[in-house]
Amino acid sequence: MTKVYHLNREARRKAGKGIKLPKKNNTFLSVEELREISREVDSLVNVDYSDLIYPIIVVFEHPVDFPDDIIARVFNVDNPTDIFVKYETVEDAREDARKAGFERLIPRSPLDPPYILESYI
């Protein structure tokens, strides 16, 4: 199992401009820094969620840090973590989320950035 780490801890050590991470942490990461501290795993099934308060899977289509890909990133409540998985299709991401126990779909909000497709709890 892959252990999950919160990006906001790493973000405190980084400087730069770019993607704003959790509101509690007014630090910014550039796209390059975000990619550098992210870890790709082969499936959400292989992630250890035990240290997370409320794990959420967010499915992205062509986000700024991976503009050519469909990815799912693990969040802890509303904080991104360092874990993500790349997929060929959105359906592959949905299936993997379900296999990992994330059954409930949360549709995207009109306030979400356009590259966020949906979330799972």
C-alpha atoms as a printed R data frame, in Angstrom:
    type eleno elety resid chain resno       x      y       z
1   ATOM     1    CA   MET     A     1   0.000  0.000   0.000
2   ATOM     2    CA   THR     A     2   1.172  3.490  -0.837
3   ATOM     3    CA   LYS     A     3   1.157  5.918   2.088
4   ATOM     4    CA   VAL     A     4  -0.500  9.291   1.406
5   ATOM     5    CA   TYR     A     5   1.108 12.621   2.275
6   ATOM     6    CA   HIS     A     6  -0.618 15.990   2.321
7   ATOM     7    CA   LEU     A     7   0.643 18.456  -0.245
8   ATOM     8    CA   ASN     A     8   0.146 21.357   2.123
9   ATOM     9    CA   ARG     A     9   3.005 20.088   4.304
10  ATOM    10    CA   GLU     A    10   5.350 20.094   1.339
11  ATOM    11    CA   ALA     A    11   3.935 23.384   0.097
12  ATOM    12    CA   ARG     A    12   5.087 25.138   3.249
13  ATOM    13    CA   ARG     A    13   8.645 24.291   2.230
14  ATOM    14    CA   LYS     A    14   8.217 25.494  -1.332
15  ATOM    15    CA   ALA     A    15   8.070 28.989  -2.731
16  ATOM    16    CA   GLY     A    16   6.835 30.246  -6.073
17  ATOM    17    CA   LYS     A    17   3.680 31.228  -7.889
18  ATOM    18    CA   GLY     A    18   1.072 29.090  -9.497
19  ATOM    19    CA   ILE     A    19  -1.521 26.757  -8.069
20  ATOM    20    CA   LYS     A    20  -3.013 27.774  -4.740
21  ATOM    21    CA   LEU     A    21  -3.224 24.889  -2.337
22  ATOM    22    CA   PRO     A    22  -5.488 24.747   0.731
23  ATOM    23    CA   LYS     A    23  -6.852 28.005   2.076
24  ATOM    24    CA   LYS     A    24  -5.189 27.359   5.431
25  ATOM    25    CA   ASN     A    25  -1.877 27.418   3.644
26  ATOM    26    CA   ASN     A    26  -1.328 30.620   1.684
27  ATOM    27    CA   THR     A    27   1.622 29.100  -0.149
28  ATOM    28    CA   PHE     A    28   1.595 28.691  -3.910
29  ATOM    29    CA   LEU     A    29   3.193 25.969  -6.006
30  ATOM    30    CA   SER     A    30   4.115 26.235  -9.654
31  ATOM    31    CA   VAL     A    31   2.876 23.504 -11.988
32  ATOM    32    CA   GLU     A    32   6.407 22.092 -12.110
33  ATOM    33    CA   GLU     A    33   6.678 21.989  -8.312
34  ATOM    34    CA   LEU     A    34   3.299 20.294  -8.019
35  ATOM    35    CA   ARG     A    35   4.315 17.615 -10.514
36  ATOM    36    CA   GLU     A    36   7.657 17.151  -8.750
37  ATOM    37    CA   ILE     A    37   6.107 16.328  -5.381
38  ATOM    38    CA   SER     A    38   3.224 14.219  -6.759
39  ATOM    39    CA   ARG     A    39   3.464 10.429  -6.800
40  ATOM    40    CA   GLU     A    40   1.754  8.288  -9.404
41  ATOM    41    CA   VAL     A    41   0.335  4.931  -8.361
42  ATOM    42    CA   ASP     A    42  -1.150  2.270 -10.615
43  ATOM    43    CA   SER     A    43  -4.556  2.066  -8.893
44  ATOM    44    CA   LEU     A    44  -6.566  3.728  -6.134
45  ATOM    45    CA   VAL     A    45  -7.010  0.247  -4.674
46  ATOM    46    CA   ASN     A    46  -3.317  0.251  -3.677
47  ATOM    47    CA   VAL     A    47  -3.492  3.422  -1.550
48  ATOM    48    CA   ASP     A    48  -3.480  3.400   2.264
49  ATOM    49    CA   TYR     A    49  -6.219  5.840   3.313
50  ATOM    50    CA   SER     A    50  -5.950  5.103   7.043
51  ATOM    51    CA   ASP     A    51  -4.342  8.431   8.016
52  ATOM    52    CA   LEU     A    52  -6.909 10.517   6.137
53  ATOM    53    CA   ILE     A    53  -9.815 12.148   7.957
54  ATOM    54    CA   TYR     A    54 -12.203 12.033   4.985
55  ATOM    55    CA   PRO     A    55 -10.717 10.717   1.740
56  ATOM    56    CA   ILE     A    56 -12.214 12.001  -1.498
57  ATOM    57    CA   ILE     A    57 -11.261 11.088  -5.057
58  ATOM    58    CA   VAL     A    58 -11.407 13.938  -7.567
59  ATOM    59    CA   VAL     A    59 -11.385 13.097 -11.272
60  ATOM    60    CA   PHE     A    60  -9.727 15.660 -13.540
61  ATOM    61    CA   GLU     A    61  -9.708 15.898 -17.326
62  ATOM    62    CA   HIS     A    62  -6.641 17.757 -18.627
63  ATOM    63    CA   PRO     A    63  -5.758 19.669 -15.435
64  ATOM    64    CA   VAL     A    64  -3.013 22.291 -15.491
65  ATOM    65    CA   ASP     A    65  -0.428 19.963 -13.929
66  ATOM    66    CA   PHE     A    66  -1.195 17.110 -16.389
67  ATOM    67    CA   PRO     A    67  -2.694 18.828 -19.453
68  ATOM    68    CA   ASP     A    68  -2.629 15.723 -21.668
69  ATOM    69    CA   ASP     A    69  -4.143 13.310 -19.172
70  ATOM    70    CA   ILE     A    70  -7.176 12.155 -17.242
71  ATOM    71    CA   ILE     A    71  -6.212 11.731 -13.612
72  ATOM    72    CA   ALA     A    72  -7.753 11.025 -10.233
73  ATOM    73    CA   ARG     A    73  -6.122 12.685  -7.237
74  ATOM    74    CA   VAL     A    74  -6.673 11.702  -3.617
75  ATOM    75    CA   PHE     A    75  -7.870 14.526  -1.366
76  ATOM    76    CA   ASN     A    76  -8.195 14.618   2.416
77  ATOM    77    CA   VAL     A    77 -11.368 16.608   2.971
78  ATOM    78    CA   ASP     A    78 -10.603 19.602   0.706
79  ATOM    79    CA   ASN     A    79  -6.791 19.271   0.787
80  ATOM    80    CA   PRO     A    80  -4.986 17.626  -2.128
81  ATOM    81    CA   THR     A    81  -2.511 14.878  -1.368
82  ATOM    82    CA   ASP     A    82   0.547 13.747  -3.296
83  ATOM    83    CA   ILE     A    83  -1.159 10.651  -4.785
84  ATOM    84    CA   PHE     A    84  -2.667 10.455  -8.268
85  ATOM    85    CA   VAL     A    85  -3.461  7.862 -10.932
86  ATOM    86    CA   LYS     A    86  -3.479  8.390 -14.724
87  ATOM    87    CA   TYR     A    87  -6.176  6.815 -16.892
88  ATOM    88    CA   GLU     A    88  -6.940  6.276 -20.567
89  ATOM    89    CA   THR     A    89 -10.631  7.153 -20.140
90  ATOM    90    CA   VAL     A    90 -12.933  8.772 -17.612
91  ATOM    91    CA   GLU     A    91 -14.780  5.452 -17.331
92  ATOM    92    CA   ASP     A    92 -11.502  3.793 -16.246
93  ATOM    93    CA   ALA     A    93 -11.172  6.400 -13.459
94  ATOM    94    CA   ARG     A    94 -14.771  5.810 -12.357
95  ATOM    95    CA   GLU     A    95 -14.288  2.049 -12.277
96  ATOM    96    CA   ASP     A    96 -11.049  2.316 -10.262
97  ATOM    97    CA   ALA     A    97 -12.698  4.663  -7.737
98  ATOM    98    CA   ARG     A    98 -15.542  2.180  -7.260
99  ATOM    99    CA   LYS     A    99 -13.117 -0.738  -6.856
100 ATOM   100    CA   ALA     A   100 -11.304  1.238  -4.144
101 ATOM   101    CA   GLY     A   101 -14.577  1.637  -2.228
102 ATOM   102    CA   PHE     A   102 -15.560  5.127  -3.352
103 ATOM   103    CA   GLU     A   103 -19.157  4.394  -4.381
104 ATOM   104    CA   ARG     A   104 -20.902  7.739  -4.031
105 ATOM   105    CA   LEU     A   105 -20.589 10.149  -6.956
106 ATOM   106    CA   ILE     A   106 -20.542 13.878  -6.304
107 ATOM   107    CA   PRO     A   107 -21.215 15.745  -9.571
108 ATOM   108    CA   ARG     A   108 -19.104 18.777 -10.359
109 ATOM   109    CA   SER     A   109 -20.277 22.107  -9.054
110 ATOM   110    CA   PRO     A   110 -20.742 25.050 -11.418
111 ATOM   111    CA   LEU     A   111 -18.110 26.760  -9.237
112 ATOM   112    CA   ASP     A   112 -15.494 24.054  -9.947
113 ATOM   113    CA   PRO     A   113 -12.759 24.700 -12.509
114 ATOM   114    CA   PRO     A   114 -13.721 23.221 -15.891
115 ATOM   115    CA   TYR     A   115 -11.130 20.445 -15.654
116 ATOM   116    CA   ILE     A   116 -12.782 18.916 -12.558
117 ATOM   117    CA   LEU     A   117 -15.264 16.309 -13.766
118 ATOM   118    CA   GLU     A   118 -16.557 14.703 -10.573
119 ATOM   119    CA   SER     A   119 -15.655 13.459  -7.123
120 ATOM   120    CA   TYR     A   120 -16.219 10.258  -5.159
121 ATOM   121    CA   ILE     A   121 -16.649  9.554  -1.446
